[in-house]
């Protein structure tokens, strides 16, 4: 029954007169992205969504445009809404209209250019929505990407103070964000990403479709990520070529991106193309990770490094660059996997060689990986939401 815009239910007839009870209004959380691409931030919030729904939240994924690899992964009970724009500058007017028309309780943004846009939208709309900015990458390193990224530190320096709350996915990202913007680090909440879902073990046990996995003899190395300069797969390919000089091995790189042609050419020039396969984006990389001999993260920088936590939870040994900022935190300074200098393929080859010969105990790695659970991450976010909405 509805009366004056409020929802009511009628109690069973246990007394002479029916009793009307006001149902609490569901609170609404809007998660804003350029699109639901296959990145770590998008995967994180898609995995957190069922927990948010269970806690009584209405969830909307608001995207600039449809067409991402994860469009079909929006959980049941959540909505996918598009602004239908190709460029961020075109998105801002539509974002403002959307927020004025349907103001949520909380708007969460997690991609740096979009973070700046939502803070501009807040200044224009003056709505009562709480704006939560989450930083998933190293802002100072993103500024080197050119284009709009070059002005982000200045934009954040001007706008970040208007955020109602700020989350960083690692301590390093929080420190970098504070240094790059002058923002008070005491006002940044660190919530590490969660990767271990309720069905994680089941997804990891799924049959791996790749003919090289599980290995039948020589070790099979694995890299996972977009084929972009940030992931620096060129260093991984050079390290692999050096490794191949004294031991047979194979390398699989999962992901898609603008550097595919350059990486393929590099593999041919180093004479290792026949031992490298790049099958593209894979929706569920866990069977690859759990069956690989070793996972290697070669990134020039990271905010967190989701794939490292996934590998640990699978019990798969890892080698990683000691890049800013997540890997050293996940691997506890090298306790759970070797850390090598960024861009140093010779050190990477040596670390891979040593790890293949003497991998860490699977149970120890899994115990570390289990610390990065979706349940724990969701609990931290839900606690923060309550704090933000507290009068």
C-alpha positions as CSV (number, residue, x, y, z in Angstrom):
1,X,0.0,0.0,0.0
2,X,1.2,3.5,-0.7
3,X,0.3,6.7,1.0
4,X,1.8,10.1,0.5
5,X,4.9,8.6,-1.1
6,X,5.7,6.3,1.8
7,X,5.5,2.5,1.5
8,X,3.4,0.6,4.1
9,X,2.6,-2.9,4.9
10,X,-0.4,-4.1,6.8
11,X,0.1,-6.5,9.7
12,X,-1.8,-9.7,9.9
13,X,-5.2,-9.3,11.7
14,X,-4.2,-10.1,15.2
15,X,-5.9,-7.1,16.7
16,X,-9.2,-5.3,15.9
17,X,-7.5,-2.7,13.7
18,X,-4.8,-3.2,11.1
19,X,-1.4,-1.7,12.1
20,X,0.5,0.2,9.4
21,X,4.3,-0.1,9.6
22,X,6.6,2.1,7.6
23,X,9.1,0.1,5.6
24,X,12.6,1.5,5.7
25,X,13.6,3.0,2.4
26,X,16.4,1.1,0.7
27,X,19.6,3.2,0.4
28,X,21.1,3.6,-3.1
29,X,24.7,3.3,-4.1
30,X,25.8,4.4,-7.5
31,X,29.2,3.1,-8.8
32,X,30.5,5.2,-11.6
33,X,32.9,4.0,-14.3
34,X,33.9,5.0,-17.9
35,X,32.8,1.4,-18.8
36,X,32.8,-2.0,-17.3
37,X,36.2,-3.0,-18.8
38,X,38.1,-6.0,-17.5
39,X,40.2,-4.0,-15.0
40,X,40.8,-4.8,-11.3
41,X,38.6,-2.0,-10.0
42,X,35.6,-3.1,-12.1
43,X,36.0,-6.7,-11.0
44,X,36.3,-5.7,-7.3
45,X,33.0,-3.8,-7.2
46,X,31.2,-6.4,-9.2
47,X,32.3,-9.0,-6.7
48,X,31.4,-6.7,-3.7
49,X,27.9,-6.0,-5.1
50,X,26.1,-9.2,-3.8
51,X,27.4,-8.3,-0.3
52,X,26.1,-4.8,-0.6
53,X,22.7,-6.0,-1.8
54,X,22.5,-8.5,1.1
55,X,23.1,-5.5,3.4
56,X,20.1,-3.8,2.0
57,X,21.5,-1.5,-0.7
58,X,20.1,-0.8,-4.1
59,X,23.1,-0.9,-6.5
60,X,23.5,1.0,-9.8
61,X,26.5,0.7,-12.1
62,X,26.6,4.0,-14.0
63,X,28.8,4.0,-17.0
64,X,29.7,6.5,-19.7
65,X,29.1,3.8,-22.3
66,X,28.1,0.2,-22.7
67,X,30.5,-2.2,-24.4
68,X,32.9,-3.3,-21.7
69,X,34.1,-6.9,-21.3
70,X,32.2,-7.1,-17.9
71,X,28.8,-5.7,-19.0
72,X,27.3,-9.2,-18.7
73,X,28.8,-9.7,-15.2
74,X,26.5,-7.3,-13.3
75,X,25.0,-9.4,-10.5
76,X,21.3,-10.0,-10.3
77,X,19.5,-7.3,-8.4
78,X,21.8,-4.5,-9.6
79,X,21.2,-2.2,-12.5
80,X,23.5,-1.1,-15.4
81,X,22.8,2.5,-16.6
82,X,24.7,4.3,-19.3
83,X,25.1,8.0,-20.0
84,X,25.8,7.1,-23.6
85,X,28.9,9.3,-24.2
86,X,32.4,8.5,-25.6
87,X,34.4,11.2,-23.9
88,X,34.6,12.3,-20.2
89,X,34.0,16.0,-21.1
90,X,30.7,15.0,-22.7
91,X,29.8,12.8,-19.7
92,X,29.9,15.7,-17.2
93,X,26.6,17.4,-18.2
94,X,24.8,14.1,-18.4
95,X,26.2,13.0,-15.0
96,X,25.0,16.3,-13.5
97,X,21.5,15.8,-14.9
98,X,21.4,12.2,-13.7
99,X,22.4,13.1,-10.2
100,X,19.9,15.9,-10.0
101,X,17.1,13.6,-11.3
102,X,18.0,10.5,-9.2
103,X,20.4,11.6,-6.4
104,X,21.8,8.4,-4.7
105,X,22.7,8.2,-1.0
106,X,26.4,7.5,-2.0
107,X,28.2,8.0,-5.3
108,X,31.4,5.9,-5.5
109,X,34.0,6.6,-8.2
110,X,37.2,4.7,-8.7
111,X,38.9,5.7,-12.0
112,X,41.0,8.9,-11.6
113,X,39.6,11.1,-14.4
114,X,36.1,10.1,-13.4
115,X,37.0,11.0,-9.8
116,X,37.8,14.5,-10.8
117,X,34.6,14.7,-12.9
118,X,32.3,13.6,-10.0
119,X,33.8,16.2,-7.7
120,X,33.0,18.9,-10.3
121,X,29.5,17.5,-10.5
122,X,29.2,17.8,-6.7
123,X,30.1,21.5,-6.8
124,X,27.5,22.1,-9.5
125,X,24.6,20.0,-8.2
126,X,24.9,20.8,-4.5
127,X,22.9,17.7,-3.8
128,X,23.0,15.9,-0.5
129,X,24.6,12.8,-2.0
130,X,27.8,11.6,-0.2
131,X,30.7,11.4,-2.7
132,X,33.2,8.6,-2.1
133,X,36.4,8.8,-4.1
134,X,38.5,5.6,-4.3
135,X,42.0,5.6,-5.7
136,X,43.1,2.4,-7.2
137,X,46.3,3.5,-8.9
138,X,49.4,5.6,-8.1
139,X,48.3,9.2,-9.0
140,X,51.9,10.5,-9.5
141,X,52.6,7.7,-12.0
142,X,49.3,8.1,-13.8
143,X,50.3,11.7,-14.5
144,X,53.0,10.3,-16.9
145,X,50.4,8.8,-19.2
146,X,49.8,12.1,-21.0
147,X,46.5,13.6,-22.0
148,X,44.1,14.3,-19.3
149,X,46.2,12.3,-16.8
150,X,48.8,15.1,-16.8
151,X,46.5,17.6,-15.1
152,X,45.1,15.1,-12.5
153,X,47.5,16.0,-9.6
154,X,46.5,19.7,-10.0
155,X,42.8,18.8,-10.4
156,X,42.9,16.6,-7.3
157,X,44.8,19.3,-5.4
158,X,41.9,21.7,-6.1
159,X,39.0,19.3,-5.8
160,X,39.8,16.4,-3.4
161,X,38.9,18.5,-0.4
162,X,35.3,18.4,-1.6
163,X,35.1,14.6,-1.3
164,X,33.0,13.3,1.6
165,X,35.5,10.4,2.0
166,X,38.5,9.1,0.2
167,X,39.7,5.4,0.0
168,X,43.0,4.1,-1.2
169,X,43.6,0.4,-1.9
170,X,47.1,0.3,-0.3
171,X,49.2,2.3,2.1
172,X,51.5,3.3,-0.7
173,X,48.7,4.7,-2.8
174,X,47.4,6.7,0.2
175,X,50.9,8.2,0.8
176,X,51.4,9.0,-2.9
177,X,47.9,10.6,-3.1
178,X,48.6,12.8,-0.1
179,X,52.0,13.9,-1.4
180,X,50.7,14.6,-4.9
181,X,47.8,16.7,-3.8
182,X,48.6,18.1,-0.4
183,X,45.5,16.2,1.0
184,X,45.6,15.3,4.6
185,X,46.7,11.6,4.8
186,X,44.7,11.2,8.1
187,X,41.5,11.7,6.0
188,X,42.3,8.7,3.7
189,X,40.9,5.3,4.6
190,X,43.0,2.3,3.4
191,X,40.9,-0.7,2.3
192,X,42.9,-3.4,0.6
193,X,41.1,-5.0,-2.4
194,X,39.3,-8.3,-1.9
195,X,39.8,-11.2,-4.4
196,X,38.7,-14.4,-2.6
197,X,35.0,-14.7,-3.3
198,X,32.7,-17.4,-2.0
199,X,33.1,-19.4,-5.3
200,X,36.8,-18.7,-5.6
201,X,37.9,-22.3,-5.1
202,X,35.2,-23.6,-7.5
203,X,36.3,-21.1,-10.2
204,X,40.0,-22.0,-9.6
205,X,39.2,-25.7,-10.0
206,X,37.5,-25.2,-13.4
207,X,39.1,-27.0,-16.3
208,X,41.8,-24.9,-17.9
209,X,41.4,-24.8,-21.7
210,X,45.0,-24.1,-22.6
211,X,47.0,-27.0,-24.0
212,X,50.1,-26.0,-22.1
213,X,48.3,-26.3,-18.7
214,X,48.8,-28.1,-16.4
215,X,52.5,-28.4,-17.3
216,X,53.6,-31.8,-18.5
217,X,57.3,-31.2,-18.2
218,X,58.9,-27.7,-18.6
219,X,57.6,-25.0,-16.4
220,X,54.9,-22.7,-17.7
221,X,55.0,-19.0,-16.6
222,X,52.0,-16.8,-16.5
223,X,51.4,-13.0,-16.8
224,X,48.0,-11.4,-16.5
225,X,47.0,-7.8,-17.3
226,X,46.2,-5.3,-20.0
227,X,48.9,-5.0,-22.7
228,X,49.9,-1.5,-21.8
229,X,53.1,0.2,-20.7
230,X,52.1,0.1,-17.1
231,X,52.2,-3.7,-17.1
232,X,55.6,-3.7,-18.8
233,X,55.3,-7.1,-20.4
234,X,58.3,-6.3,-22.5
235,X,60.5,-6.8,-19.4
236,X,58.8,-10.1,-18.8
237,X,59.4,-11.3,-22.3
238,X,63.1,-10.2,-22.1
239,X,63.4,-12.1,-18.7
240,X,61.8,-15.1,-20.3
241,X,64.2,-15.0,-23.2
242,X,67.1,-14.9,-20.8
243,X,65.7,-17.8,-18.8
244,X,65.3,-19.9,-21.9
245,X,69.1,-19.7,-22.5
246,X,69.6,-22.3,-19.9
247,X,66.3,-24.0,-19.2
248,X,63.2,-24.8,-21.3
249,X,60.0,-23.0,-20.4
250,X,56.8,-21.6,-21.8
251,X,55.1,-18.3,-21.2
252,X,51.4,-17.4,-21.4
253,X,50.2,-13.7,-21.2
254,X,46.5,-13.2,-20.6
255,X,45.1,-9.8,-21.6
256,X,44.4,-7.5,-24.5
257,X,45.6,-4.0,-25.2
258,X,47.4,-1.5,-27.5
259,X,50.9,-3.1,-27.1
260,X,50.0,-6.5,-28.6
261,X,51.8,-5.9,-31.9
262,X,55.0,-4.5,-30.2
263,X,55.1,-7.4,-27.8
264,X,54.7,-9.9,-30.5
265,X,57.5,-8.3,-32.5
266,X,59.7,-8.3,-29.5
267,X,59.1,-12.0,-28.9
268,X,60.1,-12.7,-32.6
269,X,63.2,-10.6,-32.4
270,X,64.4,-12.5,-29.2
271,X,63.7,-15.9,-30.8
272,X,61.1,-17.0,-28.2
273,X,57.8,-16.4,-30.1
274,X,57.1,-20.1,-30.5
275,X,57.2,-20.5,-26.7
276,X,54.9,-17.6,-25.9
277,X,51.1,-17.5,-26.3
278,X,48.9,-14.4,-25.8
279,X,45.3,-15.7,-26.1
280,X,43.8,-12.4,-25.1
281,X,41.3,-11.4,-22.4
282,X,40.0,-14.3,-20.3
283,X,36.9,-13.8,-18.1
284,X,38.1,-16.3,-15.5
285,X,41.9,-16.5,-15.3
286,X,41.9,-18.5,-12.1
287,X,42.2,-22.0,-13.8
288,X,45.3,-20.6,-15.6
289,X,46.7,-19.1,-12.4
290,X,46.1,-22.3,-10.3
291,X,47.7,-24.5,-13.0
292,X,50.7,-22.3,-13.9
293,X,54.1,-23.1,-12.4
294,X,54.6,-19.5,-11.5
295,X,52.9,-16.1,-11.9
296,X,55.0,-13.1,-12.8
297,X,53.9,-9.5,-12.3
298,X,56.2,-7.2,-14.3
299,X,54.5,-3.9,-13.8
300,X,56.2,-0.5,-13.8
301,X,53.6,0.6,-11.1
302,X,50.5,-0.7,-9.4
303,X,48.0,0.6,-7.0
304,X,47.4,-2.9,-5.5
305,X,48.1,-5.9,-7.8
306,X,45.0,-8.0,-7.7
307,X,46.5,-10.8,-9.6
308,X,49.2,-11.3,-7.0
309,X,46.6,-11.9,-4.3
310,X,44.7,-14.2,-6.6
311,X,47.8,-16.2,-7.3
312,X,48.6,-16.5,-3.6
313,X,45.0,-17.7,-2.8
314,X,45.5,-20.3,-5.5
315,X,48.8,-21.4,-3.9
316,X,50.7,-20.4,-7.0
317,X,54.3,-19.1,-6.5
318,X,54.9,-15.5,-7.6
319,X,57.7,-13.2,-8.7
320,X,56.9,-9.5,-8.9
321,X,58.6,-6.2,-9.5
322,X,59.0,-4.1,-6.4
323,X,57.0,-1.4,-8.0
324,X,55.0,1.4,-6.3
325,X,52.9,0.5,-4.4
326,X,50.9,-2.7,-3.8
327,X,53.2,-5.7,-4.4
328,X,55.5,-5.2,-1.5
329,X,52.5,-4.9,0.8
330,X,50.8,-8.1,-0.5
331,X,54.1,-10.1,-0.5
332,X,55.1,-8.6,2.9
333,X,58.4,-7.3,1.7
334,X,59.3,-10.5,-0.2
335,X,58.2,-13.1,2.4
336,X,55.6,-14.6,0.1
337,X,57.3,-14.0,-3.2
338,X,60.4,-12.6,-4.8
339,X,60.6,-8.8,-5.4
340,X,62.9,-7.5,-8.2
341,X,63.7,-4.0,-9.4
342,X,61.4,-2.5,-12.0
343,X,62.6,-3.1,-15.6
344,X,65.4,-5.4,-14.5
345,X,64.8,-8.4,-16.7
346,X,68.1,-10.1,-15.7
347,X,67.1,-10.0,-12.0
348,X,63.6,-11.2,-12.9
349,X,65.0,-14.1,-14.9
350,X,67.2,-15.1,-11.9
351,X,64.2,-14.9,-9.5
352,X,62.0,-16.9,-11.8
353,X,64.7,-19.6,-12.0
354,X,65.2,-19.8,-8.3
355,X,61.4,-19.8,-7.6
356,X,60.8,-22.6,-10.1
357,X,63.5,-24.7,-8.4
358,X,62.4,-23.9,-4.8
359,X,58.7,-22.8,-4.7
360,X,57.2,-21.7,-1.4
361,X,54.8,-24.1,0.3
362,X,51.3,-24.0,-1.3
363,X,49.6,-23.9,2.1
364,X,51.6,-20.9,3.2
365,X,50.8,-19.0,0.0
366,X,47.1,-19.8,0.3
367,X,46.9,-18.7,3.9
368,X,48.3,-15.3,2.9
369,X,45.9,-15.0,-0.1
370,X,42.9,-15.8,2.0
371,X,43.5,-12.6,4.0
372,X,42.3,-10.7,0.9
373,X,38.7,-11.9,1.0
374,X,35.7,-10.2,-0.5
375,X,33.9,-10.7,2.8
376,X,36.5,-8.7,4.7
377,X,36.6,-6.0,2.1
378,X,32.8,-5.7,1.9
379,X,32.6,-5.4,5.7
380,X,35.1,-2.5,5.6
381,X,33.1,-0.7,2.9
382,X,29.8,-1.2,4.6
383,X,31.2,0.1,7.8
384,X,32.5,3.2,5.9
385,X,29.0,3.7,4.2
386,X,27.3,3.7,7.7
387,X,29.9,6.2,9.0
388,X,29.3,8.5,5.9
389,X,25.5,8.5,6.3
390,X,25.6,9.0,10.1
391,X,23.9,12.3,11.0
